[in-house]
Amino acid sequence: MPRVTRRDFTKTATAVGVTAALSAGRVLGANDRIRIGFIGVGNRGDQVLDAFLEHKDAEVVAFSDLNQSYLEFAAKKAGGTPEFFHDYRKLLDRKDLDAVVIATPDHWHALQMISACRAGKDVYCEKPLSLCVAEGRAMVTAARETKRVVQVGIQRMSSDYCREAADIIKSGGIGKVTAVRAFHVQNEWPAGIGNPPDEEPPAGFDWDAWQGPAPKRPYNKNRTFYRFRWFYDYSGGQVTNFGVHYLAQIHRSLGVDAPLTVAAIGGKFANYDNREVPDTLEVVWHYPGDTLVTLSQFNATGSPGAARPCEVEFRGTLGTLYFRANGYEVVPDIITPNEFVARTPVDRAKERGYRTGAKTRIVGKSVEGKIRDADHARNFLDCVKSRKTPSCDVEYGHHCTTAALVANIALKTKAVLEWDAKAERFTNNNAANKLLSYEYRAPYRLPV
């Protein structure tokens, strides 16, 4: 894959007026098919492809990937005669594409998403949005300047039951939420991802192109397909992989978009493979409204972290909402007044009169649900046609990703960091501010 240079981006930016005008000039009707190109079709890209292929108005006509076998497999699924590209920029040159889906490793998202916006394409970009905070802000700017629809792949933002759970909390259904605990618990000991030696890349695999703007490293198979998430050159680890999903639900449930303070401690405590990211980690965020949010990442032990199985535990003064990937459960607190006269949770609910819309919410509820990739794809397709804001707009995705990224910075600096969300800077640690961006490997440059 030819490298992306500042000159390339300058030429693209110069042409954006014509390209965007052509794209905007095509008014899509409800029954029109949306022509889509996919950048990255391995693993997660393959799953997102399935989600789009569920919709008859999604016409996938082009693929870009460095792995020929991935391209061929994706083409069989899509049907027809899609065009293959190893260089994603050639895919973006196609004037007949309405949108692109980006499902590459995290360190490629910013360059590819900004290029797509400048080429007049709407974008569906898998989470986490970016590898660093500066990239995320540049991506938001590009989307706004080019008036592109950009959906971030946090699928629960298009789920009805996830929205309902957030509404219960926002409406006061469990009282004042003082603490939220999120968990990623998975015992990967003793094998983990293994500890293979550095070696020569496989024949036909362009390792230099795969690394792109990341630092140049010797080839190690653990640094590639999916396992790249355990290395900071390409990913924020499980804090961004799983944490961004949790933070998206937490942010909309609490009605916040950024923490005030963050701290983290952890490391490779079991030390059983060649990963860089921690296998044991605790992150603490203090959010506006005085809610303490924690993420417990335990990857060397498998016992549940919460009292009930859940991903996120919202603890309120009237009860607790246990949020899972397949539903939620509300469990009331037994509240005894000072005079020790016990009242039932339902009595307490009636006294407080908390409601969701016009319908009284009964304390103690269990709801089953499903998070579907296809629903999120549907929302994006609808917004491409209507030009409305998608359920997980680029700005929202940036805020969720930023909260996770600053947690990694707190871990690396071993500091309690105070965050200015408006300036997107730390107010008490200049060394931490230097980690809000990183220097791309020459000749790659982040467009400004």
C-alpha positions as CSV (number, residue, x, y, z in Angstrom):
1,M,0.0,0.0,0.0
2,P,1.5,3.4,-1.0
3,R,2.1,5.6,2.0
4,V,-0.2,8.5,2.8
5,T,1.6,11.9,2.6
6,R,0.7,15.4,3.4
7,R,0.7,16.1,-0.4
8,D,-1.9,13.4,-0.9
9,F,-4.1,14.9,1.7
10,T,-3.6,18.4,0.3
11,K,-4.7,17.3,-3.2
12,T,-7.7,15.5,-1.7
13,A,-8.7,18.5,0.4
14,T,-8.4,20.7,-2.8
15,A,-10.8,18.4,-4.6
16,V,-13.3,18.0,-1.8
17,G,-15.5,20.9,-2.9
18,V,-16.2,19.2,-6.2
19,T,-16.5,15.7,-4.8
20,A,-18.7,16.7,-1.9
21,A,-20.9,18.7,-4.2
22,L,-21.4,15.7,-6.5
23,S,-22.2,13.5,-3.5
24,A,-24.6,16.0,-2.0
25,G,-26.3,16.5,-5.3
26,R,-27.5,12.9,-5.3
27,V,-30.7,13.0,-3.2
28,L,-31.5,9.5,-2.0
29,G,-35.1,8.4,-1.7
30,A,-36.4,5.8,0.8
31,N,-36.1,3.0,-1.8
32,D,-32.7,4.0,-3.3
33,R,-29.8,1.6,-2.8
34,I,-26.8,3.0,-1.0
35,R,-23.5,2.0,-2.7
36,I,-20.9,1.1,0.0
37,G,-17.2,0.3,0.0
38,F,-15.6,-1.6,2.9
39,I,-12.1,-0.9,4.2
40,G,-11.0,-3.8,6.3
41,V,-13.0,-7.1,6.1
42,G,-11.2,-9.4,8.5
43,N,-12.8,-10.4,11.8
44,R,-14.8,-7.4,12.9
45,G,-15.1,-6.2,9.3
46,D,-16.7,-9.5,8.4
47,Q,-19.2,-9.2,11.2
48,V,-20.2,-5.6,10.2
49,L,-20.5,-6.8,6.6
50,D,-23.1,-9.3,7.7
51,A,-25.0,-6.5,9.4
52,F,-25.2,-4.4,6.2
53,L,-26.0,-7.3,4.0
54,E,-29.2,-7.8,6.0
55,H,-30.6,-4.6,4.4
56,K,-31.7,-4.7,0.8
57,D,-30.9,-1.1,0.2
58,A,-27.2,-1.6,1.1
59,E,-25.2,-2.4,-2.1
60,V,-21.6,-3.4,-1.2
61,V,-19.6,-2.9,-4.4
62,A,-16.0,-2.5,-3.3
63,F,-13.5,-3.9,-0.7
64,S,-10.1,-2.9,0.5
65,D,-7.9,-5.1,2.6
66,L,-4.2,-6.3,2.7
67,N,-5.3,-9.9,3.0
68,Q,-6.4,-11.4,-0.4
69,S,-8.2,-14.3,1.3
70,Y,-10.3,-11.8,3.3
71,L,-11.2,-10.0,0.1
72,E,-12.3,-13.2,-1.7
73,F,-14.4,-14.4,1.3
74,A,-16.1,-11.0,1.6
75,A,-16.9,-11.0,-2.1
76,K,-18.6,-14.3,-1.9
77,K,-20.8,-13.0,0.8
78,A,-21.7,-9.8,-1.0
79,G,-22.4,-11.4,-4.3
80,G,-22.1,-9.6,-7.6
81,T,-18.7,-8.5,-8.9
82,P,-17.2,-6.2,-6.3
83,E,-13.9,-4.5,-7.0
84,F,-10.8,-5.2,-4.9
85,F,-8.2,-2.7,-3.7
86,H,-5.1,-3.2,-1.6
87,D,-4.8,0.6,-1.4
88,Y,-7.9,2.1,0.3
89,R,-7.3,5.5,-1.3
90,K,-8.1,3.9,-4.7
91,L,-11.4,2.7,-3.3
92,L,-12.1,6.3,-2.1
93,D,-11.5,7.5,-5.6
94,R,-14.6,5.8,-6.9
95,K,-17.1,8.5,-7.5
96,D,-20.1,6.2,-7.4
97,L,-19.7,5.3,-3.7
98,D,-22.1,6.9,-1.2
99,A,-20.5,5.6,1.9
100,V,-17.6,3.6,3.3
101,V,-17.3,1.3,6.3
102,I,-14.0,1.4,8.2
103,A,-13.2,-1.7,10.2
104,T,-9.4,-1.6,10.3
105,P,-7.1,-1.7,13.4
106,D,-7.5,1.4,15.5
107,H,-4.3,3.2,14.5
108,W,-5.7,3.5,10.9
109,H,-9.1,4.9,11.7
110,A,-8.2,8.6,11.7
111,L,-6.4,8.7,8.4
112,Q,-9.0,6.6,6.6
113,M,-12.0,8.3,8.1
114,I,-10.7,11.8,7.4
115,S,-9.8,10.8,3.8
116,A,-13.3,9.4,3.3
117,C,-14.9,12.6,4.5
118,R,-12.7,14.7,2.3
119,A,-13.6,12.4,-0.6
120,G,-17.3,13.1,-0.1
121,K,-18.3,9.8,1.5
122,D,-20.4,9.2,4.5
123,V,-18.7,6.9,7.0
124,Y,-19.4,4.1,9.4
125,C,-16.3,3.7,11.6
126,E,-15.8,1.0,14.1
127,K,-15.0,1.8,17.7
128,P,-12.9,3.0,19.3
129,L,-13.0,6.1,17.1
130,S,-9.3,6.9,17.5
131,L,-6.0,5.9,19.0
132,C,-5.4,9.3,20.6
133,V,-7.5,12.3,21.6
134,A,-6.0,14.7,19.0
135,E,-7.0,12.2,16.2
136,G,-10.6,12.1,17.5
137,R,-11.0,15.8,17.5
138,A,-9.5,16.0,14.0
139,M,-12.1,13.4,12.9
140,V,-15.0,15.4,14.3
141,T,-13.7,18.5,12.6
142,A,-13.4,16.8,9.3
143,A,-17.0,15.4,9.5
144,R,-18.4,18.8,10.3
145,E,-16.4,20.7,7.7
146,T,-17.5,18.2,5.0
147,K,-21.1,17.8,6.3
148,R,-20.7,14.0,6.3
149,V,-22.9,11.5,8.2
150,V,-20.5,9.6,10.5
151,Q,-21.7,6.7,12.6
152,V,-19.3,5.2,15.2
153,G,-19.7,1.4,15.7
154,I,-21.1,1.4,19.3
155,Q,-24.0,-0.8,18.5
156,R,-25.9,-0.4,21.8
157,M,-26.7,3.2,20.8
158,S,-29.3,1.8,18.4
159,S,-30.8,-0.7,20.8
160,D,-34.2,-0.1,22.3
161,Y,-33.6,-1.9,25.6
162,C,-30.3,0.0,26.1
163,R,-32.1,3.3,25.5
164,E,-34.8,2.2,28.0
165,A,-32.3,1.3,30.7
166,A,-30.7,4.7,30.3
167,D,-34.1,6.5,30.4
168,I,-34.9,4.8,33.7
169,I,-31.7,6.1,35.3
170,K,-32.0,9.6,33.8
171,S,-35.6,9.9,35.0
172,G,-34.6,9.2,38.6
173,G,-35.9,5.6,38.6
174,I,-33.1,4.4,40.9
175,G,-32.6,7.7,42.7
176,K,-29.4,9.6,42.8
177,V,-26.6,7.5,41.1
178,T,-23.5,7.9,43.2
179,A,-21.5,5.0,41.9
180,V,-21.2,3.0,38.6
181,R,-19.1,-0.1,38.2
182,A,-18.2,-1.6,34.9
183,F,-16.5,-5.0,34.4
184,H,-14.4,-6.8,31.9
185,V,-13.7,-10.1,33.5
186,Q,-12.1,-13.0,31.5
187,N,-9.5,-15.4,32.7
188,E,-6.9,-15.7,29.9
189,W,-4.3,-17.5,32.1
190,P,-2.2,-19.5,31.4
191,A,-1.9,-19.2,27.6
192,G,-3.2,-15.8,26.9
193,I,-2.2,-14.8,23.4
194,G,1.1,-16.7,23.7
195,N,4.6,-15.5,23.4
196,P,5.8,-16.1,19.8
197,P,9.2,-14.8,18.6
198,D,9.7,-12.0,16.2
199,E,10.2,-13.3,12.7
200,E,9.9,-12.5,9.0
201,P,6.4,-11.7,7.8
202,P,4.6,-14.3,5.8
203,A,5.1,-14.2,2.0
204,G,2.7,-11.8,0.4
205,F,1.9,-9.9,3.6
206,D,2.8,-6.2,3.4
207,W,3.8,-5.7,7.1
208,D,5.1,-2.2,6.4
209,A,1.7,-1.1,5.0
210,W,-0.1,-2.8,7.9
211,Q,1.9,-0.8,10.4
212,G,1.1,2.5,8.6
213,P,1.6,5.5,10.8
214,A,2.5,3.3,13.8
215,P,6.2,2.9,14.9
216,K,8.2,0.4,12.8
217,R,8.5,-2.9,14.7
218,P,9.8,-6.3,13.8
219,Y,7.0,-8.6,12.6
220,N,5.3,-10.6,15.4
221,K,2.1,-12.5,14.6
222,N,0.6,-11.2,17.9
223,R,0.8,-7.7,16.6
224,T,-1.5,-8.5,13.7
225,F,-5.0,-9.7,13.1
226,Y,-7.2,-9.2,16.2
227,R,-4.3,-9.7,18.7
228,F,-3.1,-6.2,17.8
229,R,-5.5,-5.1,20.6
230,W,-2.9,-6.1,23.2
231,F,-0.3,-3.6,21.9
232,Y,-0.3,0.1,22.4
233,D,1.0,0.9,19.0
234,Y,-2.3,-0.1,17.4
235,S,-4.9,0.0,20.2
236,G,-5.8,1.3,23.6
237,G,-6.2,-2.2,24.9
238,Q,-9.3,-3.5,26.6
239,V,-10.0,0.0,28.1
240,T,-10.9,1.1,24.6
241,N,-12.0,-2.2,23.2
242,F,-14.7,-3.0,25.8
243,G,-14.6,0.2,27.9
244,V,-15.9,2.4,25.1
245,H,-19.0,0.3,24.9
246,Y,-19.6,0.6,28.6
247,L,-18.8,4.3,28.7
248,A,-21.3,5.0,25.9
249,Q,-24.1,3.5,28.1
250,I,-22.8,5.3,31.2
251,H,-22.6,8.7,29.5
252,R,-26.2,8.6,28.2
253,S,-27.6,7.2,31.4
254,L,-26.0,9.9,33.5
255,G,-26.4,12.7,30.9
256,V,-22.7,13.5,30.9
257,D,-20.0,13.6,28.2
258,A,-16.7,13.8,30.0
259,P,-15.1,13.1,33.4
260,L,-13.7,15.7,35.7
261,T,-10.9,13.5,37.1
262,V,-9.3,10.2,36.2
263,A,-6.9,7.8,37.9
264,A,-5.8,4.2,37.1
265,I,-3.5,1.5,38.5
266,G,-2.6,-1.9,37.2
267,G,-0.2,-3.9,35.0
268,K,0.8,-7.3,33.7
269,F,0.5,-9.1,37.0
270,A,0.2,-12.6,35.8
271,N,2.8,-12.0,33.0
272,Y,2.1,-15.0,30.8
273,D,2.4,-13.7,27.2
274,N,4.0,-10.8,25.2
275,R,1.1,-8.3,25.6
276,E,1.8,-4.7,26.5
277,V,-1.6,-3.8,27.9
278,P,-2.5,-4.8,31.5
279,D,-4.1,-8.0,32.5
280,T,-5.2,-6.4,35.8
281,L,-6.5,-2.9,35.9
282,E,-8.7,-0.5,37.9
283,V,-9.8,2.8,36.5
284,V,-11.6,5.5,38.5
285,W,-13.4,8.5,36.9
286,H,-15.1,11.3,38.8
287,Y,-18.0,12.6,36.7
288,P,-20.1,15.8,37.0
289,G,-23.0,15.4,39.4
290,D,-20.7,13.5,41.7
291,T,-20.8,10.0,40.4
292,L,-17.8,7.8,40.8
293,V,-17.4,5.5,37.8
294,T,-15.0,2.5,37.9
295,L,-13.8,0.0,35.3
296,S,-12.4,-3.3,36.6
297,Q,-10.5,-5.1,34.0
298,F,-9.6,-8.6,35.3
299,N,-8.1,-10.9,32.7
300,A,-6.2,-13.3,34.9
301,T,-9.2,-14.3,37.0
302,G,-12.7,-15.3,36.1
303,S,-15.0,-14.8,39.1
304,P,-17.9,-12.3,38.5
305,G,-17.1,-8.8,39.6
306,A,-20.6,-7.7,40.6
307,A,-23.3,-9.1,42.9
308,R,-25.3,-10.1,39.9
309,P,-23.9,-10.9,36.4
310,C,-23.6,-7.7,34.5
311,E,-21.3,-5.5,32.4
312,V,-22.3,-2.3,34.2
313,E,-23.8,-1.8,37.7
314,F,-25.6,1.5,38.3
315,R,-25.9,2.1,42.1
316,G,-28.6,4.6,43.1
317,T,-30.1,5.7,46.4
318,L,-33.3,3.8,45.6
319,G,-31.9,0.8,43.9
320,T,-29.4,-0.7,41.5
321,L,-29.7,-1.3,37.8
322,Y,-27.6,-4.2,36.5
323,F,-27.0,-3.7,32.8
324,R,-26.0,-6.7,30.6
325,A,-25.4,-7.2,26.9
326,N,-28.8,-9.1,26.7
327,G,-31.0,-7.1,29.1
328,Y,-31.1,-5.3,32.4
329,E,-32.5,-5.8,35.9
330,V,-33.6,-3.2,38.4
331,V,-33.3,-4.3,42.1
332,P,-34.7,-2.0,44.8
333,D,-32.9,-1.0,48.0
334,I,-34.6,-1.7,51.3
335,I,-34.6,1.7,52.8
336,T,-35.3,2.1,56.5
337,P,-36.0,5.7,57.8
338,N,-34.3,7.1,60.9
339,E,-37.4,6.1,63.0
340,F,-36.7,2.5,61.9
341,V,-40.2,2.1,60.4
342,A,-39.7,0.1,57.3
343,R,-41.5,0.9,54.1
344,T,-41.6,-1.2,51.0
345,P,-39.7,-0.1,47.9
346,V,-43.0,0.4,46.1
347,D,-44.2,2.7,48.8
348,R,-40.9,4.6,48.5
349,A,-41.4,4.8,44.7
350,K,-44.9,6.3,45.2
351,E,-43.6,8.9,47.6
352,R,-40.8,9.9,45.2
353,G,-43.2,9.7,42.3
354,Y,-40.4,8.9,39.8
355,R,-41.7,8.3,36.3
356,T,-40.6,7.6,32.8
357,G,-42.6,9.8,30.6
358,A,-46.2,9.5,31.8
359,K,-45.9,6.0,32.9
360,T,-45.0,5.1,36.5
361,R,-42.0,2.9,36.7
362,I,-42.4,0.0,39.1
363,V,-39.3,-0.8,41.1
364,G,-38.0,-4.2,40.5
365,K,-37.9,-5.1,36.8
366,S,-36.1,-7.5,34.5
367,V,-36.0,-6.9,30.8
368,E,-34.4,-9.1,28.1
369,G,-33.0,-7.4,25.0
370,K,-30.6,-7.8,22.2
371,I,-27.9,-5.6,20.7
372,R,-27.9,-6.1,17.0
373,D,-25.2,-4.9,14.6
374,A,-27.9,-4.8,11.9
375,D,-30.0,-2.2,13.8
376,H,-27.0,0.1,14.0
377,A,-26.3,-0.4,10.3
378,R,-30.0,0.4,9.6
379,N,-29.8,3.6,11.5
380,F,-26.7,4.6,9.5
381,L,-28.4,3.8,6.2
382,D,-31.5,5.8,7.1
383,C,-29.3,8.8,8.1
384,V,-27.4,8.7,4.9
385,K,-30.7,9.2,3.1
386,S,-32.3,11.7,5.5
387,R,-29.1,13.5,6.5
388,K,-30.1,13.3,10.1
389,T,-27.7,12.8,13.0
390,P,-27.1,9.0,13.5
391,S,-27.6,7.3,16.9
392,C,-23.8,7.3,17.6
393,D,-22.6,10.5,15.9
394,V,-18.9,11.1,15.6
395,E,-18.9,13.7,18.4
396,Y,-20.6,11.3,20.8
397,G,-18.2,8.5,19.8
398,H,-15.3,10.9,20.3
399,H,-16.4,11.7,23.9
400,C,-16.7,8.0,24.8
401,T,-13.4,7.2,23.3
402,T,-11.7,10.2,24.9
403,A,-12.8,9.0,28.4
404,A,-11.2,5.7,27.8
405,L,-8.0,7.2,26.3
406,V,-7.4,9.5,29.2
407,A,-7.6,6.5,31.5
408,N,-4.7,4.9,29.7
409,I,-2.8,8.2,30.1
410,A,-3.5,8.1,33.8
411,L,-2.1,4.6,34.0
412,K,1.1,5.5,32.0
413,T,1.8,8.6,34.1
414,K,0.8,7.1,37.4
415,A,-1.1,10.3,38.2
416,V,-4.5,11.6,39.2
417,L,-5.4,13.8,36.2
418,E,-7.8,16.7,36.1
419,W,-9.5,17.0,32.7
420,D,-10.8,20.1,31.0
421,A,-13.3,18.7,28.6
422,K,-13.8,22.0,26.7
423,A,-10.1,22.5,26.0
424,E,-9.4,18.7,25.8
425,R,-6.4,19.2,28.0
426,F,-5.2,18.2,31.5
427,T,-5.0,21.1,33.8
428,N,-2.5,19.6,36.3
429,N,0.0,17.6,34.3
430,N,2.0,18.8,31.3
431,A,3.6,15.4,30.8
432,A,0.2,13.8,30.4
433,N,-0.8,16.4,27.8
434,K,2.1,15.2,25.6
435,L,0.3,11.9,25.4
436,L,-2.9,13.3,23.9
437,S,-1.3,12.9,20.4
438,Y,1.6,10.9,19.0
439,E,4.1,11.4,16.2
440,Y,3.2,9.4,13.1
441,R,5.9,7.4,11.4
442,A,7.2,9.3,8.4
443,P,5.9,10.1,5.8
444,Y,2.4,9.7,7.3
445,R,0.8,12.9,8.6
446,L,-2.5,13.7,10.3
447,P,-4.3,16.3,8.1
448,V,-5.1,19.6,9.8
